[in-house]
Amino acid sequence: MSFVKELTAAFYALDYPENAFWMRGYMRDQYPFIGIKKPERATVFKAIYQAHGQCGDWFEVCSELFAMPEREFQYAAMDYLMKAQKCWDKRLPELIDRFVDAQSWWDVVDVLGPKVLGAYFLRFPTERDAWIARWMASPVFWHQRLCILFQLGYKSKTDLVLLSQVILALNSSKEFFIQKAIGWILRQYARTNADWVCEFVAENELMPLSKREALKHISHLPLANLGGLPKVRGTEDF
């Protein structure tokens, strides 16, 4: 694949050990870095994509980039994936599932969830519930973070029944990244319907972090009587 070959050569030519040291430290020493900052990485990616990028080879290119050790290649894989949106097929959630198992951390999950899976499930809605059920049952909590955050940009398209169900199933989690994600999705949806979020928080015992994040910008609003929340299926469905 010429894209991967050219990108690999270009990225390694930009090796910057001092940047790599600080970037790795920021990510808690989870992954190695080459040391390429985002603006420079974007410039290189754009030039090579214009010369060698395609839509139809997204699965092969992204699989190879995701498997490389340095994190810059995995960021490039996500950029390539988003460029190929019109060519996505049923292999996409499989690719994400495999990658999250192998290379989990917030920097990729928070892109793959809202920006990739969010768009994918809008295009292929019949696939959503099976994958959500699978990820909710996963021992890898990053999969559950995907389930929370994929609707982050949905606004009025948010499925409140599913959102409620996912949050209540995970509400007792002591994992910071789950509590934070619950607060984040509620805070974001409050931009569309603050009253619903206020009511949801009032009627359910959320973890303090989740509650604080959810109400960060709306705690001054009165609680509206909206006639009840959407009916939520039992969390045993997960």
N, C-alpha and C positions, 0 to 999 in steps of 0.2 A: 504494500500500500504506500504509494508515493507520499501521501499526506503525512503519515506517521513517520516515514523516513526523513522527510524534510523538516518536520517540526522537531523531531528528536535532535537532529544536528544543530538546528538553530537555537534550541533551548540550552543545550549543553555548551554551546559557544558563549552563552551569556552567564556562565557560572560565576557566582558572586558569593564566596564563602561567608563573608561578614553578614550579608543580608540573610543567607540561609540559616546562620546561627540564631539570629533574632526571630526569624519566622518560625523556626522549629520550636523555640522557646515559647512563643506566643501560643502555639498549638500543643503545649504541654509535652513536648518531645514525643508526640504520637507518630510523626512521619518525617522523613527526610525532605529537604527542599533543595532546589538548585540555587535559589536566591533571586528569582526574577519578580519584580514588583508588578502589580496588576496592570498599570498603564503600558508598560513595556511588553508584558505578556500579550496584552490585547492587540498591540500593534503588530507583533510578530504573527500572531494567530490570523489576523485579518489578511495579511499579505500572503501567507501560505494557503489559506483557505481559498482566496481568489484564484490562485494558480492550480491548486490540486483538490480542493474540496468538492464533494458530491453529496447528493441527497441519499441516493440508494445504498451507499455502503456504510451507513451510520452504525449498524450493529457491529460490523467487523472492526471499524476504526475505533469506536468507543470501547469495545471489549479489550482491544490491545492497549489503548491509552489507560484505561482503568487499571490494568494489570501492572503498569510500570510503577516503580517504587516512589519516585519523587512526586510530591503533591501537585506541582504545576501541570503535570501531564493529566492528572485526574480533573483539574479545573478545565483544561483544554477539552477533555472528553465531554464535560457537561456543556461547554460552549458549542461543540460540534453537534451534540444531541439536540440542542435547541434550534440550531440552524436547519436541522433535518426534520422539523416537525411535520411537514406535509407527507413525509414518507414513513412515519411511525406505523408499526403494526403490533401484533400481540406479543412480540418478543420484548417490547419495552419494559413492562413491569417485571419480566423475568430477569432482564439485565439489571434493573435497579435492585431487585431482591438479592441477586448474587453479589452485587457490589456492596450493598449495605452490610451483608453478612461479613464480607472480607475487609472492608475499609471504612468502618463506621466512625463518624464524628460529625459534629454539628455543621461544619463548613460545607459538607456535601449534602447531608440530609436536608438542610434548610434551603437548598436549591432544588434538589430532586423532588422534594415534596410539593411545595407551592408552584414552582415554575415548570416542572415537567409532568409529574403525576396529576397535578391540578388540571392542566390542559388536556392530558390524555383521557382522564375520566369524563371530561365534558364531551369529548369526541366519541368515546366508547363506554357509555354509561352502564351497559349490561355487564361489563367486566368488574365494575367497582366493588360490589359487595363481596365477591369471592376473595378478592385480594385483601380487602380490609379484614375479613374474618381470618384469613391466613396470618396476616401480620399482627393482628391483635393477640393471636395465640402463640406468637413467636417468643422465644426466650431472649431475643435481642431487643432491648428496649428502644433502640433507634427505629425499628420497624413501627412501634407504636407511635413514635414521634411523627413518622410519615402520616399515619392515620389521622392524627390531630391536625397537622399543618397543611395537608393537601388542599383544603378549602380556604386557605388564608386570603386569597384574592377573589373569592367568589362573590362577595357583597350580597346582593339580593338573590343570587342563585344558591346561596348556602342552604344545604339540607339540614335543617335544624333538628330533625328527628335523629339523623345519624350523628350529628355533632354532639347532641345531648347524650346519646347512647355511648359514644366513645369516651367522652369526658367522665361520665359516671362510672364506667368500667375501670378507668385508670385513676380515679379520684383519690384513692388511698395510697398511691405509689409514693415512696419516699425518694424516688429518683429526681434529682434536681432538674434534669433536662425534660422530664415529663411534666413536672409541676410548672416549669417555666413556659412550656409549649401551651399548656391549658390556659394560662393567663394571657399569653400572646394572642391566641386565636380569639379569645373572648374580647380582648381589648381592640383587636382589629375589627371584629364584627360590630362592636359598639359604634363604630363610625357609620354603620348602616342602620342599626337599630339599638340604640343605647337602652331603651326601656326593656327590651327583651333580655339584654345582658344583666341589667339591674335585677330583674325578676328572677332570672336563673340563679344568680349569686345568692339572692335572699332565700330561695327555696331549697338550696343544696349546700351542704357543708363542704366547702372547698378547702384545700390546704391553704395555709396563710399566704404563701408565696403566690399561688394561683389567684387567690382572691385579690391580693394587693395589685398584681399586674392587671387583672381584668378591670378593676375600677380606677386605675391610675388617673384617667382623664374624665371620669364621669361620676365620681363619688358624691358630687354636689347635687346631682339630679334627683328629684323625687321618684319614688317607685310607682310606676303606672300600673293600674289594674287592667291587664290585657286579656282577662278571661281565661287564664291558665296557659300552661306550656304545652308544646306538642307532646302527644302520647309517645312514650319511649318504650321500646321493646325491652325485655329482660336482658341484662348483661350476659346471661348464660348463653345467649346466641353467639357470643364470641368464643 
